[in-house]
Amino acid sequence: MPSSNGFWVFPIEKLNENLEKNLKKDLQEAHGVSLVIGCPLPGHILEKFSELKEKVGSDIDIKWRDDPSAFHITVYGLVIPSEYRGEESWHAMEEKVPELIEIFNEFKGFELEARGISILGMGAVALKISDSPELQQLRGKISQLQGVSPLKFGGKTIKCIIGRVNKIDEERRLKLRKICEELKGFDVGTLKVEGLKMVHYSHRFLDKVTDKVVI
């Protein structure tokens, strides 16, 4: 776990301030367009979530995502919330659809592994998803398209969010770090990527993710 992750290194009071701010943001509906895998994820992966939750335990205050239809792997943010301007920004992206479909069709049949969990700097609990040469190449080609937004939230993280840490003290933070280390080899499952979806979404973090699948 890199030291640059503020969740592990911020003073506990500052960390809880940030967690509280993000919990308030979660209540505000945000809109955007993302490229995703799954949506929803296959059953053999979803079945492992309850086992993961049990291993983390109930004494750490985490709000878990529990709607099966909401789980997906975010691959690339095409129109991120801070740049979303309703139909205007979607129409601008819509012009790129033929080019995006062409890129999508080049990358099918590769596999991604979900193994263990991590805590992102904003307190989000995420499955650890393996990278692959195919996924790197796909993201590289998308990033070269003029007018496509870079992914700003999560940097270059390919992520599947499964929960949010609500509040924590130093003792539980240390415990959670130890749990993440112990679970780094926990096999959630392998996903064969047969296609990708572009979703125009409306969400409040854990409640509703997908509004409309456009590809």
C-alpha positions in Angstrom: 0.0 0.0 0.0 1.8 3.1 -1.2 2.4 5.9 1.3 0.9 8.4 -1.1 -2.5 7.0 -0.2 -3.8 9.6 2.2 -6.1 7.2 3.8 -3.2 5.5 5.6 -1.0 8.5 6.3 -3.4 11.5 7.1 -3.8 12.4 10.8 -6.9 10.6 11.9 -8.9 13.8 12.6 -8.0 15.2 9.1 -8.9 11.8 7.6 -12.3 11.8 9.3 -13.0 15.3 8.1 -12.3 14.2 4.5 -14.5 11.1 5.0 -17.4 13.3 6.2 -17.0 15.6 3.3 -17.2 12.7 0.9 -20.2 11.2 2.6 -22.0 14.5 2.0 -20.9 14.4 -1.6 -22.4 10.9 -1.9 -25.8 12.5 -1.2 -25.5 14.8 -4.2 -26.5 13.2 -7.5 -23.7 13.3 -10.0 -23.8 12.6 -13.8 -21.3 11.5 -16.3 -20.4 8.9 -19.0 -18.0 6.0 -18.3 -16.7 3.0 -20.0 -17.3 -0.1 -17.8 -17.0 -3.8 -17.7 -19.8 -5.9 -16.2 -22.8 -3.8 -15.1 -23.7 -6.0 -13.5 -20.8 -8.3 -12.8 -21.3 -12.1 -13.2 -22.8 -14.1 -10.3 -19.6 -16.1 -9.4 -17.9 -12.8 -8.6 -20.9 -11.2 -6.8 -21.2 -14.3 -4.6 -17.8 -13.6 -3.1 -18.7 -10.2 -1.8 -20.6 -11.5 1.3 -17.5 -13.6 2.2 -15.3 -10.6 1.9 -17.6 -8.5 4.1 -17.5 -11.2 6.8 -13.6 -11.3 6.7 -13.5 -7.5 7.1 -15.8 -7.7 10.1 -18.6 -5.6 11.5 -16.6 -3.5 14.0 -15.2 -1.3 11.2 -17.8 1.3 10.1 -18.3 0.6 6.4 -21.3 1.2 4.2 -21.4 -1.7 1.7 -22.9 -1.5 -1.7 -25.7 -4.2 -1.8 -27.5 -3.7 -5.1 -26.2 -6.4 -7.5 -27.1 -4.3 -10.5 -24.8 -1.5 -9.4 -21.5 -3.5 -9.5 -19.2 -2.9 -12.4 -15.5 -2.2 -13.2 -14.8 1.3 -14.2 -12.2 1.3 -17.1 -12.3 4.9 -18.3 -14.1 8.1 -17.5 -15.3 9.6 -20.8 -17.3 12.6 -19.5 -16.4 13.1 -15.8 -18.9 14.8 -13.4 -17.0 18.1 -13.2 -17.2 18.5 -17.0 -20.8 17.1 -17.4 -23.1 19.6 -19.0 -26.2 17.5 -19.6 -27.2 16.8 -23.2 -24.7 19.3 -24.5 -21.7 17.3 -23.2 -23.3 14.0 -24.2 -23.9 15.1 -27.8 -20.2 16.1 -28.0 -19.2 12.6 -26.8 -21.8 10.9 -29.1 -19.8 12.0 -32.1 -17.0 9.7 -30.8 -19.2 6.6 -30.6 -18.2 5.1 -34.0 -14.5 5.5 -33.1 -15.0 4.1 -29.7 -16.9 1.0 -31.0 -14.1 0.4 -33.4 -11.6 0.4 -30.5 -13.9 -1.8 -28.3 -14.2 -4.4 -31.0 -10.4 -4.8 -31.1 -10.3 -6.0 -27.5 -12.5 -9.0 -26.6 -11.8 -12.3 -24.9 -9.1 -11.2 -22.5 -9.3 -11.9 -18.8 -9.1 -9.8 -15.6 -8.7 -11.2 -12.1 -10.3 -9.7 -9.0 -8.1 -10.6 -6.0 -8.3 -8.9 -2.6 -9.4 -5.4 -1.6 -7.8 -2.0 -1.2 -8.9 1.3 0.4 -8.6 4.2 -1.9 -7.5 7.6 -0.7 -11.1 8.9 -0.4 -12.1 6.0 1.8 -13.7 3.9 -0.9 -13.4 0.1 -0.5 -12.5 -1.4 -3.9 -11.8 -4.8 -5.3 -8.3 -5.1 -6.6 -8.5 -5.7 -10.3 -5.6 -7.0 -12.3 -4.3 -5.0 -15.3 -3.6 -6.7 -18.6 -1.7 -5.7 -21.8 -5.1 -5.6 -23.6 -6.6 -3.2 -21.2 -3.5 -1.0 -21.2 -3.6 -0.9 -25.0 -7.4 -0.1 -25.1 -7.0 2.7 -22.6 -4.1 4.1 -24.5 -6.1 4.2 -27.8 -9.1 5.9 -26.1 -6.8 8.5 -24.5 -5.6 9.5 -28.0 -9.1 10.4 -29.2 -9.5 14.1 -29.4 -12.1 15.5 -27.1 -12.2 12.5 -24.7 -11.7 13.5 -21.1 -8.8 12.1 -19.1 -9.9 10.1 -16.0 -9.4 12.4 -13.1 -11.1 10.6 -10.3 -9.0 7.7 -9.2 -6.2 8.6 -11.5 -5.3 5.6 -13.6 -7.0 3.2 -11.2 -9.2 0.4 -12.8 -11.6 -0.1 -10.0 -14.7 -1.8 -8.7 -16.1 0.1 -5.7 -17.9 -2.1 -3.2 -18.2 0.1 -0.1 -17.3 3.3 1.7 -15.5 3.7 5.1 -17.8 6.1 7.1 -15.6 7.0 10.1 -12.6 5.4 11.7 -10.1 5.7 14.6 -6.4 4.9 14.7 -6.9 1.5 16.2 -9.4 0.4 13.5 -7.3 2.0 10.7 -4.4 -0.2 11.7 -6.7 -3.2 11.9 -8.1 -2.4 8.4 -4.7 -2.1 6.9 -3.7 -5.5 8.4 -7.0 -7.0 7.0 -6.2 -5.6 3.5 -2.8 -7.1 3.6 -4.2 -10.5 4.8 -6.8 -10.4 2.0 -4.5 -9.4 -0.9 -4.5 -13.0 -2.1 -8.3 -13.6 -1.6 -9.6 -14.9 -4.9 -12.8 -13.1 -5.9 -12.9 -14.5 -9.4 -11.8 -14.2 -13.0 -13.8 -12.2 -15.5 -13.6 -12.9 -19.2 -14.2 -9.6 -21.0 -16.4 -10.2 -24.0 -17.3 -6.6 -24.5 -17.4 -3.2 -22.9 -20.3 -0.9 -22.2 -20.5 2.9 -22.3 -22.9 4.0 -19.6 -24.6 7.4 -19.1 -25.0 7.4 -15.4 -26.7 9.1 -12.5 -25.5 8.1 -9.1 -25.2 8.9 -5.4 -22.2 6.7 -4.8 -23.8 3.5 -3.5 -27.4 3.9 -4.4 -27.9 4.1 -8.1 -25.2 3.8 -10.7 -26.5 3.1 -14.2 -29.1 5.3 -15.7 -28.9 4.2 -19.3 -26.6 1.9 -21.3 -25.9 3.7 -24.5 -23.6 1.1 -26.1 
